Amino acid sequence: MNINLTLIGQMIAFFGFVWFCMKYVWPPIMAAMAEREQKISDGLAAAERASHDLELAQEKAIERLKEAKHEAASIVESANKRANQIIEEAKVAAQTEAERVKTSARAEIEQETNRAREALRGQVATLSLVGAEKVLGATIDRDAHSELVDKLAAEL
Amino acid sequence: MAGENRTVSEYIVHHLTNLTYGKLPEGYERLDYDGNLVSVVPEGGVWTMAHGGAEASAMGFTAIHVDSMIWSIGLGIIFCWMFRRVAKRAETGVPSGFINAMEMIVEFVDNTVRDTFHGRNPLIAPLSLTIFVWVFLMNLMDLVPVDLVPYTLEVLGVSYHKIVPSTDPNITFGMSIGVLVLILYYSIKVKGFGFAKELALNPFNHWMFIPVNLFMEIVGLLAKPFSLALRLFGNMYAGEMIFILIAALYGAGVAWMAPAGLLQIGWAIFHILVITLQAFIFMVLTIVYLSMAHEDH
């Protein structure tokens, strides 16, 4: 229980260890801890930002999907419309064509009929002349009687 | 018990005697255990190991407690080595095991310093860490069974050994006087002449009271290291004493073994709390005192 040189020794040791701790222990530990803290807080911030971004992206994706659906629906609708229109147009065109064909056919028929009639008429005139010659027993001068024959033919 | 034919009081005294190396004064009569004169110290004194407390007392100030110094410095080196390892291996990645535990202590000390000390001083935190861990390690020696190291060393020929440095007032006063030096240094550095004014004109701000003020303030100033050192010493000395008494109880007979064992376990568990608390108190009071030294009124 004596106070002696141990006191001085302990004081020197005390300052020595405090100096060592101050110089070589405390600063590196604090620096590492501060750096880690920074890293963790950065990481947390990044994670938060990422989750926020993800949320935004999801929202965007949903929006896009909705838009796409909308667009698709409108495309289908317009296609349907267009198809109906094409059908209508085709119908109309076909009808017109049919009408035209009919008309032309009818005209041709008329023409053919007329032509046949003309031919017939000509032949009838000839036949009548032949008949008349037979009946009259004489030749009828075609030129002289052409007016008569023509009148006959016209009457037929 | 350590010696076969010792009384309980001899046993206790033996356990409370430091291994002392010092200078015996001229003309000192060295006695053996039975009180017979062995030799007389020649002219000029002699540097030697003290045989017993009487010789250690006779050495006065020119002596050193070898056991206290070895354990104190050894534990300080262990502290430095442990934390230097952490400092070297501390990375920014995930810490594990040992490093994690050490960093918890560092962070705990750092928070305590931040809460108490509001100035900027790069010394305070490492100082606190050193005090806390070092005092804790010195106190921790108290939990080593009291006879283990001294008895082993006695068999090896070292007659006295105290392994708990903080039961030596030299050790606790050495640290608290170190703290006092820091208090004075920072008081003068921060306040300059204001420190003298603070000593002279507090608490009675009148020139007539300067002697009274000086007396009171200086007593207050000196009370700081005294209270620091005596609190730690008193607690550890009392704790050690109870461990020694419990150990002496083992020698009282086979019937006392079981109760002594229970007492030892109980006191050891309680003492874990005491040693940590004492280390913490020493650290916190140091921070508080230094914080006061930095405050300008």
Interface residues (C-beta under 8 A of the other chain):
Chain A: M1 N2 I3 N4 L5 T6 L7 I8 G9 Q10 M11 A13 F14 F15 G16 F17 V18 F20 C21 M22 Y24 V25 W26 P27 P28 I29 M30 A32 M33 E35 R36 K39
Chain B: L16 N18 T20 G22 A56 S57 M59 G60 F61 T62 A63 I64 H65 S68 M69 S72 I73 G76 F79 C80 F83 R84 V86 A87 K88 A90 E91 T92 G93 P95 M102 E103 V106 E107 D110 P122 L123 A125 P126 L127 L129 T130 W134 P165 D168 P169 N170 I171 F173 G174 M175 I177 G178 V181
